[in-house]
Amino acid sequence: MDRIEEFLQERKNSGLFRSLRAVSYRREGKICLNGNEYFDFSSNDYLGFSQHPGLKEAARKATEELGTSSSGSRLLSGDLNIHHQLENRTAEFKCKEAALIFNSGYQANVGIISSLCRKDDVIFSDRLNHASIIDGIILSQAKFFRFNHNDLNHLESLLKKERHKFKKSLIITETIFSMDGDRPSLKEIVSLKEKYNSMIMVDEAHATGIFGENGSGVVEEENLTGNIDLIMGTFSKALGSFGAYLACSNRVKEYLINICRSFIYSTALPPSVIAANLVSLDLVRDEPFRRKTLLENANYLRQELQKHGFRVKGTSQIIPLIIGDSQKAIKLSENLKKNGYYVLPIRPPTVPAGEARLRFSLTWQHSKNILEKLVDDICRIYDI
Ligand SMILES: Cc1ncc(COP(=O)(O)O)c(C=O)c1O
């Protein structure tokens, strides 16, 4: 057997083989697969912007005026006025001096971290940080330590023991964790960053558009904008479009434009995407009722599940229902599908052993009525 076959066989034997499932359409909190429509608890389109007429119209207009492609990387000839407009608008949204647009959240994390840290530096990263953060760390060649999820005693013990051995230090955390839907004690991490002369980078992929008075994220909500050096986030989740940003200082922006390989060596995002991103930032400002409804409904679902004796986690629009056993989680997901709900089981190794779960990812279109019926159905079929 060659290596590829061996790998595929092993995946199949262990039940971890993955394949693609084509979606026919997704709209208004529903998804269509193989001709069947389900309530969709699997998307990141938290505010329903991906189907918003304003974003669609802006994308259409930009394509009409500027074409379908940027036709070059930013440093060559792909740098359009509209990219600068979005960067200025994003810096304003995040209340930072500057912003730099990346082609995706993955490219942002890989590029930013590997550009800012080197071999003689050290990185402290929450154990549940996203794969793109881990890949950026590996590429940087810095020494790195993973602290237990949201465990600041563990982080401090690592900082105490290791920080002084290295030149620069960077602490990285998400502000809403994608699998647990919870958040870190950001104020305490900021104190540790100051105490141990470190930089801090946060990933607001799942917080952008949802948290804070202006919807810019958890950093805004906790009034920590001035204390966080690097605020990364995406346009691909609540903002209903594509691409990512880093909000930072002018100096860091200039440095990244000159060194960051995932920024330099890739065609700039097309005008349609940039135009849609601009509209999504306006909508976050103008339509706060979407995020308010979303968070109210998420709290409702969490409370109802708890009331019925289920174990749930988090404080956000992402609600993990902890089942424990992988096969049980798969079976519940299948039974919910038969009842008209699409919710994905998440199993080890993506989550720790014994923590298999269903991950409910809500959108603002999932009304209390829909969620009430969902809880009834979960209770009814839980032990089938
Ligand atoms: C926390 C986090 N960071 C980064 C990314 C990557 O973003 P994108 O999908 O825009 O590449 C994701 C997406 O799954 C994420 O959950």
Ligand as a Chemical Component Dictionary entry (heavy atoms), coordinates in Angstrom:
data_LIG
# 
_chem_comp.id                   LIG 
_chem_comp.type                 NON-POLYMER 
_chem_comp.pdbx_formal_charge   0 
_chem_comp.three_letter_code    LIG 
# 
loop_
_chem_comp_atom.comp_id 
_chem_comp_atom.atom_id 
_chem_comp_atom.alt_atom_id 
_chem_comp_atom.type_symbol 
_chem_comp_atom.charge 
_chem_comp_atom.model_Cartn_x 
_chem_comp_atom.model_Cartn_y 
_chem_comp_atom.model_Cartn_z 
_chem_comp_atom.pdbx_ordinal 
LIG C1 C1 C 0 -11.045 31.465 15.078 1  
LIG C2 C2 C 0 -10.873 31.407 13.598 2  
LIG N1 N1 N 0 -9.840  32.066 13.042 3  
LIG C3 C3 C 0 -9.630  32.040 11.709 4  
LIG C4 C4 C 0 -10.459 31.349 10.863 5  
LIG C5 C5 C 0 -10.190 31.323 9.386  6  
LIG O1 O1 O 0 -10.980 32.275 8.745  7  
LIG P1 P1 P 0 -11.358 32.098 7.200  8  
LIG O2 O2 O 0 -12.461 31.096 7.129  9  
LIG O3 O3 O 0 -11.763 33.475 6.782  10 
LIG O4 O4 O 0 -10.123 31.634 6.513  11 
LIG C6 C6 C 0 -11.559 30.666 11.388 12 
LIG C7 C7 C 0 -12.483 29.941 10.495 13 
LIG O5 O5 O 0 -12.864 28.840 10.646 14 
LIG C8 C8 C 0 -11.763 30.674 12.798 15 
LIG O6 O6 O 0 -12.776 30.000 13.359 16 
# 
loop_
_chem_comp_bond.comp_id 
_chem_comp_bond.atom_id_1 
_chem_comp_bond.atom_id_2 
_chem_comp_bond.value_order 
_chem_comp_bond.pdbx_ordinal 
LIG C1 C2 SING 1  
LIG C2 N1 SING 2  
LIG C2 C8 DOUB 3  
LIG N1 C3 DOUB 4  
LIG C3 C4 SING 5  
LIG C4 C5 SING 6  
LIG C4 C6 DOUB 7  
LIG C5 O1 SING 8  
LIG O1 P1 SING 9  
LIG P1 O2 DOUB 10 
LIG P1 O3 SING 11 
LIG P1 O4 SING 12 
LIG C6 C7 SING 13 
LIG C6 C8 SING 14 
LIG C7 O5 DOUB 15 
LIG C8 O6 SING 16 
# 
